[in-house]
Amino acid sequence: MTDLSAIRAEAARLRAEFEAAGAEPVETSVLQPAEVLLDLYGEDIRARAYVTSDALRGEQMLRPDFTVPVVQMHMEHGAEPACYTYSGKVFRRQEDDPARASEYFQAGFEIFDRQNPAAADARVFSLFYNMLSHMSLRASTGDIGILMAAVEGLKTTDRRKVALRRHIWRPKRFRALIDRFSGRTPVPESRAELLQIDDPLACAGPMIGLRNWDEISHRISVLREDAKANPISSEEVRLIDSVLSVQGSSDRSLEALRDIAVVMPSISPAVDRLATRLEAISASGIDLSKLDFEASYGRTQMEYYDGFVFGFYAENRSDLPAVASGGRYDALTRQLGRGKEIPAVGGVIRPGLVVALGGAR
Amino acid sequence: MSLKIGVPSKGRLMEKTFEWFGERGVELGRSGSDREYSGFVQGVENVELILLSAGEIPRELAAGRVHLGVTGTDLVREKLGRWETQVEEIAELQFGFADLVLAVPAAWVDVGTLDDLDAVSAAFRLNHGFRLRIATKYHRLVRDFLRENGVADYQLVDSQGATEGTVKNETAEAIADITSTGDTLRANHLKTLEDGLVLRSQATLFRCLSTPMDLDEKTAWVKLQEMLALG
């Protein structure tokens, strides 16, 4: 067992470094209102939150991370621009691997700034990069925004775009949708039958449950409309695939994406943003030819991130989760801001892993 | 010490298990009155029968309190994290068949596949302001299955019994439960999804991997394997 006091000390040291980098220290409660916040997390964190309740406040959960409560705090009464740091324990139920901790420390850093998102991305990333440079970790980066732009630019119905965008974080379902919208997989039999019947509700039998006839007939009309839509062309599918397969050093990946953008102009603004970010990262002294980029990075684990994403991993220790990870989460501020929004980027380091890997100072 | 074998303490599962062992020359039975949960083993030396509720057997196996156990594949996979590192499947016993399936109201004529369920979940969340509820007691299995298939915007609600009734009672919109014939589902105006088979389960003999056997137990295990014509 790693010494808890060593981890606590490392967490405090990391937070002090974040403070020295200009962040204001903040605290959040361990107990968070479950109902509102749970909905914002991806399925995985949601299923792993410890939920409890008290008679006065109703359902509460032990915070599974800091980002959501910090965003909430900022959206309620933060001044702009803002930069915060925190450290403390987060709690996540482990269901499969007894070796993984169900409570562990995080030390984090978040920037809320609408002036220059690329510079904020670079500031967060280079700070993490430098703080972890003595540990010879492998850095991975990606950009969810490019795939989102690629989806946005498809010549297809808005409904199909919404469906694809919703599943950017679930590669398998995303692929299944692309295959169906492009006509590569046939329409399921049950769907084909349904579309042939004039009044499918006539022989539906008794209705039970909350979902009502209106919702069903609305969906049937949506399906009828969708059946008339043209398939996504194989050319466009090929382009999406080529965006997804971009991987290599950051400078080469940028070139590859620029090439794709020539025939897929919809991703140009997102690729420009990547270029600006890389320039800023390079200006902070990081060699782009040695910085990995993967267009599909972060699609499975990075729940609420919707732009730049990054993670730092111990080489040859695929058994360990990321030592540090983070990214841009503009949409989350929109969801929590009730009409307000602010571009935001941040990340966390896990002091426990830093100590375990011998990187504590 | 003696080799301990955990067997369901009542009902068809118990009877069928006794039958299965009996056909192979190992007689298992309950001793004393019907209410007393103790048993006997005849035909092989140094094997002890422990009667347990089928639901407890996975944990007893994982903890090493029984060396062998008969229970459903569904219960082992639901109750044990990384089950394959904790127990080993020795033999499928060819009874106690049950499928864990996802089911929705039969009136949902627009829903036939997981793909539909996912789309309906998204719309449901928009219309009702909360995530579509799936009632089940198999949280781990159902969550893993839905994650694997990329279904989103649902929530699992716990239901430890009469799960088929939850939709009518409006405490859930869909269910995931064990069925063998589908009669109960139909009677409750539910239908299964075409690709909604989460797991095929049957009664299975498992062996605990975590606790090593001592010499006596090993001897009994070798003899038992011979009699049961295993491996």
Interface residues (C-beta under 8 A of the other chain):
Chain A: D39 E43 D44 R46 A47 Q94 E95 D96 D97 P98 A163 R166 H167 R170 P171 K172 R173 F174 A176 R180 P188 E189 S190 R191 L194 P200 L201 A204 G205 P206 M207 I208 G209 L210 R211 E215 I216 H218 R219 I220 L223
Chain B: G81 R82 P105 A106 A107 W108 V109 D110 G112 T113 D115 D116 D118 A119 V120 A122 A123 F124 N127 H128 F130 R131 L132 H139 R140 R143 L146 R147 E148 N149 G150 V151 A152 Q155 L156 V167 K168 E170 A172 E173 N188 H189 E194
